[in-house]
Amino acid sequence: MPPPHQNAPLGDIPRFPGDGEGAYKTGHYRDLFAEQGHTPAESRAKIEKAFQQLFHGDGQEERIYFETGANENGPLAYVTDWANNDARTEGMSYGMMIAVELDKKREFDAIWNWAHTYMLITDPKNPSVGYFAWSMNTDGTPRSTGPAPDGEEYFTMALYFAARRWGNETGGNGKGIYNYQAEADKILRGMRHHPVLTGMGPFRIHPDDPPFILPDHPWPSISSRRMEEEAKASGRPWPPVFRFPRGPREQTIGPMVDESHFMIEFVPNLPGGTTDMSYHLPAFYELWSRWGPVEDRAFWAKAADVSRDFFNRVTDPVTGLMPDRSNFDGTPLTNYDGKPVPFAADSWRCISNWSVDYSWWHKDAREAALSDRLQKFLSSQGIDTFGNRYTLDGKPLSTTHSTGMAAAAAVGSLAATDGPTAKAFVDALWNMPVPTGEARYYDGLLYLMSMMHCSGNFRVIEKAATSR
């Protein structure tokens, strides 16, 4: 039997007014590690070790954060997807979130300065103007000229937290890019109210840039070299046929949300019609309904309820797995090979998203059932060996056991029924080493944020931090 409301129309979505019964109201954030015998000091030491390794460790094997000079706003730094040799709004905004939660102001400001300097689209002829280009070379030149909404979401939340942790006094009494509250408001307004603009590419990021033309081959990187070797070994052609046209083409860009469905979109390109479940962040939407622009607060309150219901629509009623991308009605998209989009890298984050929502707000008991279901399935696959890609009914598509996926699954224990299965996932996270080498970007960021969540050190920031 599907869970309650799994197939309910939008009008039947339960409403959860008020502050709920979670950590936002009580001030109590569970420390899952302490519940299993580890001291808060031990947890903080592990988190600091991971931060220092990922942000300031060896440049070839450990670090993903790189400072690269300065401009009139101060130091500049990017977070890089090492295996793909680029900087993404996903990683940049995750880096900012980690920095503000851990009270690392220099790193926060340097990442935000780089993102604002290089990624913010300012060319008025680009219909994505006002958004952030989702992928850039580490020298600040583009790999894309359009956005991905998950980056904008984390930028917004990190900036709101920064305004409350440090105030708005950096950089000339809050002027310019370090007026964190104003910058968060600007991004959040744009997500909902971006005008519908049409333009003919190729586009620019900034008015004085050369037009960006997608290359006819994959970008040089560790990942592309590995894919080339695999293609040649199996007799497939290389380079592969690119899916996206390289010549001039018209694009129409609008808001990042679908008003009629109260949902975040996969991309703001019209006509749209698809979403990514891992972009649904009701824990953040609740805060935006309190702290964001007044005219949009009711929208985000409804979006939080819609996302909670959407989690139940999309997850498989037996395995708890969900596709990387979905239609607004919760059905999975079909991939380029005609098969349904599987559970894959974006999907890893979903259990963490709904479990953090449950921890902070405790408004929807169905989130606990979702965590139970997915942890039960993954445990049946071997808690230290489950793969990182599956069909939605549970057929493995990979034998790779990924740290990032396992770490996010451990966050599921914030919502799951307390018992041997939930504890086993927390133990697995505690015993994981900090990711190094090629996997240190996505796996490393998910690992560090999961350590923070499971130790009660990833919190709603409402006032200035005390010294650590």
Legacy VTK file of the C-alpha trace (Angstrom):
# vtk DataFile Version 3.0
C-alpha trace
ASCII
DATASET POLYDATA
POINTS 468 float
0.000 0.000 0.000
1.335 3.466 -0.839
1.750 5.846 2.086
-1.109 8.210 2.925
-1.583 11.082 0.461
0.933 9.594 -2.000
-1.489 10.106 -4.871
-3.490 12.986 -3.405
-4.158 16.095 -5.527
-2.516 19.340 -4.464
-5.698 20.596 -2.868
-5.614 17.694 -0.394
-2.074 18.373 0.831
-1.980 18.533 4.651
-1.148 21.954 6.059
1.276 22.314 8.965
0.943 25.832 10.392
3.021 27.133 13.273
6.535 26.255 14.397
6.080 22.492 14.690
7.620 20.456 17.485
11.194 20.148 16.244
14.493 21.801 17.067
13.408 25.220 15.762
10.834 25.379 18.564
12.597 23.401 21.294
16.204 24.449 20.669
17.246 20.796 21.070
19.254 19.315 18.187
19.825 15.587 18.500
23.431 14.424 18.714
23.209 10.944 17.221
26.864 10.280 17.971
26.433 11.172 21.653
23.443 8.839 21.781
25.882 6.076 20.811
28.589 6.925 23.303
30.780 9.533 21.605
31.358 12.847 23.345
30.507 16.205 21.743
34.202 17.072 21.937
35.068 13.973 19.882
32.482 14.949 17.270
33.741 18.525 17.067
37.301 17.243 16.625
36.226 15.012 13.735
34.341 17.880 12.091
37.277 20.279 12.464
39.659 17.671 11.049
37.393 17.186 8.033
37.067 20.940 7.527
40.812 21.522 7.705
41.493 18.646 5.306
38.886 19.658 2.719
39.558 23.395 2.922
43.246 23.620 3.796
44.786 20.190 3.230
47.113 18.927 0.527
46.289 20.542 -2.816
46.629 17.374 -4.864
44.821 14.811 -2.732
42.762 16.511 -0.030
41.686 20.093 -0.640
38.682 21.372 -2.612
38.952 25.027 -1.470
41.516 27.245 -3.232
42.192 30.925 -2.620
43.102 32.810 -5.767
44.140 36.379 -5.063
41.890 39.258 -4.112
39.897 42.150 -5.530
38.366 45.302 -4.067
36.004 43.139 -1.983
38.790 41.094 -0.396
40.063 37.510 -0.842
38.679 35.267 -3.603
38.294 31.498 -3.348
36.538 28.726 -5.237
35.406 25.222 -4.323
36.235 22.820 -7.112
34.823 19.544 -8.328
38.286 18.060 -8.602
37.370 15.145 -10.875
35.603 17.440 -13.380
37.972 20.400 -13.008
35.296 23.063 -12.535
33.603 25.207 -9.882
29.860 24.744 -9.463
27.203 26.765 -7.665
26.344 23.534 -5.840
29.802 23.243 -4.282
30.290 26.982 -3.808
27.028 27.297 -1.885
27.700 24.125 0.114
31.096 25.558 1.015
29.456 28.775 2.218
26.924 26.818 4.274
29.652 24.786 5.957
31.668 27.938 6.643
28.821 29.872 8.238
27.732 26.903 10.369
31.319 26.443 11.611
31.934 30.188 12.061
34.632 30.357 9.353
34.105 33.903 8.144
37.179 34.320 5.948
36.362 31.241 3.895
32.691 32.234 3.635
33.451 35.733 2.369
36.116 34.531 -0.063
33.801 31.964 -1.668
30.933 34.443 -1.878
33.256 37.048 -3.414
34.398 34.582 -6.139
30.823 33.497 -6.868
29.595 37.080 -7.085
32.568 38.173 -9.193
32.624 35.367 -11.746
29.348 33.412 -11.594
26.729 36.166 -11.303
25.251 36.785 -14.762
25.208 40.533 -15.452
24.886 40.722 -19.249
21.361 42.086 -19.905
21.256 40.241 -23.243
21.511 36.910 -21.439
17.951 35.873 -20.446
19.405 34.302 -17.267
20.620 37.715 -16.081
20.563 37.949 -12.282
21.107 34.229 -11.788
24.453 32.468 -11.208
26.048 30.342 -13.945
26.090 26.835 -12.530
29.514 25.701 -13.855
32.707 27.682 -14.398
36.329 26.926 -15.104
38.495 27.622 -12.089
40.041 30.623 -13.886
36.610 32.286 -13.872
35.688 31.614 -17.509
32.350 29.921 -18.200
31.352 26.359 -18.866
27.716 27.382 -18.834
25.700 30.574 -19.122
22.642 29.440 -17.182
21.814 28.456 -13.590
20.874 25.423 -11.492
18.380 26.249 -8.718
20.002 24.163 -5.973
22.934 26.580 -5.937
20.649 29.590 -5.592
18.788 27.873 -2.742
21.936 27.208 -0.702
23.389 30.646 -1.474
20.197 32.181 -0.076
20.105 30.130 3.107
23.820 30.553 3.794
23.544 34.333 3.382
20.554 34.551 5.732
22.520 32.587 8.321
25.545 34.836 7.795
23.420 37.929 8.430
22.383 36.457 11.764
25.785 35.060 12.737
27.981 38.008 11.806
25.611 40.879 11.083
25.896 43.087 8.017
28.897 45.170 8.999
31.652 43.690 6.836
32.748 45.612 3.763
31.738 49.162 4.595
28.941 48.851 7.148
27.055 46.263 5.198
27.370 47.918 1.799
27.930 45.939 -1.344
28.158 42.157 -1.472
28.621 41.708 2.286
25.203 43.058 3.168
24.244 39.424 3.579
20.549 40.014 4.267
20.092 42.214 1.216
21.978 39.760 -1.001
19.844 36.848 0.234
16.650 38.845 -0.347
17.809 39.702 -3.859
18.462 36.058 -4.785
15.212 34.846 -3.244
13.141 37.514 -4.997
14.778 36.583 -8.290
13.987 32.912 -7.824
10.273 33.690 -7.791
10.000 36.954 -9.732
12.649 36.714 -12.464
11.091 38.186 -15.591
10.425 35.897 -18.543
13.178 36.834 -20.992
14.009 35.445 -24.424
17.342 35.740 -26.192
19.301 34.208 -29.018
22.579 32.607 -27.986
25.474 32.316 -27.729
25.337 34.206 -24.430
27.799 35.942 -22.132
28.147 36.011 -18.357
29.285 39.654 -18.285
28.767 42.266 -21.014
32.466 42.462 -21.943
33.009 38.682 -22.127
33.367 36.889 -25.450
30.257 34.852 -26.340
30.347 31.359 -24.855
30.231 28.490 -27.349
30.026 24.954 -26.014
33.064 22.935 -27.168
32.561 19.907 -29.407
34.380 17.654 -26.939
34.228 17.028 -23.181
36.117 19.424 -20.949
39.591 18.149 -19.970
39.342 16.438 -16.598
40.049 13.257 -14.696
36.467 12.148 -15.351
36.614 12.747 -19.111
39.955 10.933 -19.408
38.477 7.947 -17.596
35.376 7.991 -19.825
37.598 8.135 -22.914
39.550 5.090 -21.744
36.346 3.177 -21.040
34.868 4.124 -24.424
37.938 3.030 -26.351
38.169 -0.230 -24.397
34.554 -1.076 -25.259
34.722 0.093 -28.875
32.425 3.099 -28.440
33.207 6.276 -30.388
35.049 9.118 -28.719
34.297 11.921 -28.231
30.631 11.082 -27.702
27.848 12.822 -29.596
26.874 15.815 -27.477
23.219 16.151 -26.560
23.144 19.943 -26.705
23.317 21.944 -29.935
26.371 24.150 -30.307
24.994 26.665 -32.804
22.848 29.732 -32.124
19.566 28.859 -30.427
16.835 30.777 -28.741
16.222 30.345 -25.026
13.453 31.632 -22.794
14.246 31.890 -19.088
11.781 32.584 -16.291
11.476 32.085 -12.523
12.997 29.092 -10.725
9.655 28.096 -9.234
6.487 26.829 -10.824
3.721 28.985 -9.345
0.873 26.589 -10.041
2.632 23.672 -8.324
4.535 25.634 -5.621
7.660 23.709 -6.616
11.270 24.425 -7.443
12.096 23.689 -11.079
14.997 21.628 -12.392
16.044 24.588 -14.551
14.223 27.871 -15.215
14.175 27.309 -18.981
10.646 27.530 -20.346
8.409 25.669 -20.971
9.824 23.773 -17.943
7.663 21.118 -16.385
10.227 19.086 -14.423
11.752 19.167 -10.980
14.497 17.472 -8.998
13.408 16.029 -5.664
16.807 16.769 -4.132
16.181 20.489 -4.785
13.154 20.400 -2.451
14.271 21.921 0.873
11.251 22.433 3.155
13.489 23.011 6.190
14.824 26.115 4.415
11.446 27.177 2.999
10.041 27.404 6.517
12.749 29.937 7.396
12.180 31.893 4.180
8.493 32.112 5.120
9.681 33.933 8.264
12.793 35.825 7.144
12.374 36.406 3.393
10.668 39.229 1.503
7.257 39.756 3.073
5.372 39.466 -0.203
6.703 35.932 -0.766
6.379 34.428 2.706
3.014 32.743 2.113
4.373 31.152 -1.047
7.312 29.557 0.752
5.126 28.331 3.600
2.935 26.530 1.054
6.017 25.289 -0.825
7.264 23.604 2.362
4.004 21.679 2.685
4.019 20.787 -1.015
7.593 19.462 -0.814
6.758 17.262 2.162
3.904 15.751 0.220
6.041 15.461 -2.913
8.563 13.297 -1.049
5.763 10.780 -0.569
4.587 11.007 -4.168
8.011 10.335 -5.660
9.592 7.682 -3.430
8.964 4.061 -4.286
6.465 2.621 -1.756
8.644 -0.477 -1.198
12.291 0.545 -1.615
12.024 4.241 -0.726
14.210 5.062 -3.750
13.514 8.130 -5.875
14.612 9.298 -9.360
17.113 12.051 -10.036
14.391 14.012 -11.872
10.604 13.935 -11.852
7.542 15.492 -13.370
5.518 17.765 -11.119
2.996 14.976 -10.577
5.748 12.807 -9.084
6.237 10.436 -12.011
9.859 9.871 -13.088
11.161 11.200 -16.373
12.519 8.897 -19.015
16.229 9.088 -19.735
17.888 9.566 -23.104
17.853 5.792 -23.567
14.086 5.688 -23.031
14.351 4.131 -19.565
13.033 5.817 -16.404
15.532 8.118 -14.712
17.129 6.032 -11.925
18.141 6.699 -8.354
21.556 8.357 -8.773
23.853 11.072 -7.430
21.273 13.851 -6.978
18.929 11.387 -5.273
21.464 10.666 -2.526
20.602 13.983 -0.869
16.862 13.406 -0.542
16.892 11.353 2.667
19.015 14.025 4.311
16.662 16.777 3.108
13.487 15.282 4.531
15.192 14.086 7.727
16.630 17.524 8.489
13.166 18.954 7.881
11.785 16.436 10.364
14.527 17.300 12.881
14.080 21.080 12.637
10.290 21.259 12.283
8.752 17.859 13.076
5.628 18.707 11.106
5.083 15.543 9.043
5.349 12.061 10.561
5.498 10.545 7.078
9.137 11.648 6.855
10.017 9.146 9.582
8.373 6.377 7.563
10.348 7.429 4.468
13.651 7.174 6.331
12.705 3.780 7.740
11.819 2.504 4.275
14.991 3.677 2.521
17.338 2.641 5.327
15.700 -0.797 5.403
16.283 -1.236 1.672
19.896 -0.023 1.734
20.641 -2.179 4.773
19.330 -5.205 2.874
21.931 -4.462 0.193
24.743 -4.476 2.791
25.277 -1.413 4.923
28.956 -1.167 3.949
28.534 -2.305 0.351
25.288 -0.936 -1.148
25.701 0.576 -4.599
25.176 4.208 -5.567
22.744 3.755 -8.502
19.508 1.744 -8.615
16.336 1.359 -10.585
13.464 2.588 -8.462
12.335 -0.971 -7.733
15.773 -1.793 -6.345
17.834 -3.358 -9.134
21.489 -2.291 -8.698
23.056 -0.337 -11.548
26.452 0.078 -9.856
28.648 -1.750 -7.394
30.358 1.444 -6.180
29.747 2.230 -2.503
29.961 6.015 -2.212
30.829 7.864 0.964
28.524 10.775 0.143
25.505 8.549 -0.307
26.250 6.559 2.838
26.758 9.779 4.809
23.439 11.248 3.656
21.727 7.954 4.508
23.053 8.289 8.068
21.335 11.679 8.381
18.157 9.704 7.781
18.526 8.471 11.354
17.406 11.910 12.587
13.923 10.902 11.413
14.050 7.093 11.379
12.705 4.865 14.122
15.382 4.542 16.788
16.747 1.010 16.607
19.536 -1.224 15.273
19.194 -0.152 11.626
19.270 3.581 12.312
22.197 3.139 14.704
24.144 1.054 12.166
24.033 3.896 9.636
25.294 6.361 12.261
28.112 3.991 13.236
29.061 3.614 9.577
29.334 7.390 9.216
31.393 7.716 12.393
33.887 5.172 11.108
34.253 6.621 7.599
37.501 8.377 6.701
37.337 11.875 5.229
37.178 11.412 1.422
40.372 12.071 -0.517
41.462 11.912 -4.140
38.998 12.093 -7.009
35.919 11.634 -4.806
36.660 14.380 -2.343
34.340 17.031 -3.828
30.775 15.687 -3.714
31.501 12.851 -1.312
33.557 15.144 0.898
30.962 17.913 1.103
28.136 15.482 1.839
30.337 13.721 4.402
31.151 16.945 6.263
27.592 18.279 6.260
26.312 14.870 7.376
28.780 14.824 10.275
27.479 18.247 11.271
23.840 17.160 11.025
24.305 13.917 12.942
26.236 15.621 15.753
23.707 18.433 16.200
26.167 21.014 14.844
24.131 22.043 11.770
21.577 24.434 13.228
19.199 27.260 12.488
21.326 30.351 13.157
19.237 33.138 14.635
21.745 35.254 16.547
25.462 35.966 16.781
27.683 32.969 17.491
29.485 32.518 20.755
33.202 31.807 20.543
34.078 28.223 19.685
LINES 1 469
468 0 1 2 3 4 5 6 7 8 9 10 11 12 13 14 15 16 17 18 19 20 21 22 23 24 25 26 27 28 29 30 31 32 33 34 35 36 37 38 39 40 41 42 43 44 45 46 47 48 49 50 51 52 53 54 55 56 57 58 59 60 61 62 63 64 65 66 67 68 69 70 71 72 73 74 75 76 77 78 79 80 81 82 83 84 85 86 87 88 89 90 91 92 93 94 95 96 97 98 99 100 101 102 103 104 105 106 107 108 109 110 111 112 113 114 115 116 117 118 119 120 121 122 123 124 125 126 127 128 129 130 131 132 133 134 135 136 137 138 139 140 141 142 143 144 145 146 147 148 149 150 151 152 153 154 155 156 157 158 159 160 161 162 163 164 165 166 167 168 169 170 171 172 173 174 175 176 177 178 179 180 181 182 183 184 185 186 187 188 189 190 191 192 193 194 195 196 197 198 199 200 201 202 203 204 205 206 207 208 209 210 211 212 213 214 215 216 217 218 219 220 221 222 223 224 225 226 227 228 229 230 231 232 233 234 235 236 237 238 239 240 241 242 243 244 245 246 247 248 249 250 251 252 253 254 255 256 257 258 259 260 261 262 263 264 265 266 267 268 269 270 271 272 273 274 275 276 277 278 279 280 281 282 283 284 285 286 287 288 289 290 291 292 293 294 295 296 297 298 299 300 301 302 303 304 305 306 307 308 309 310 311 312 313 314 315 316 317 318 319 320 321 322 323 324 325 326 327 328 329 330 331 332 333 334 335 336 337 338 339 340 341 342 343 344 345 346 347 348 349 350 351 352 353 354 355 356 357 358 359 360 361 362 363 364 365 366 367 368 369 370 371 372 373 374 375 376 377 378 379 380 381 382 383 384 385 386 387 388 389 390 391 392 393 394 395 396 397 398 399 400 401 402 403 404 405 406 407 408 409 410 411 412 413 414 415 416 417 418 419 420 421 422 423 424 425 426 427 428 429 430 431 432 433 434 435 436 437 438 439 440 441 442 443 444 445 446 447 448 449 450 451 452 453 454 455 456 457 458 459 460 461 462 463 464 465 466 467
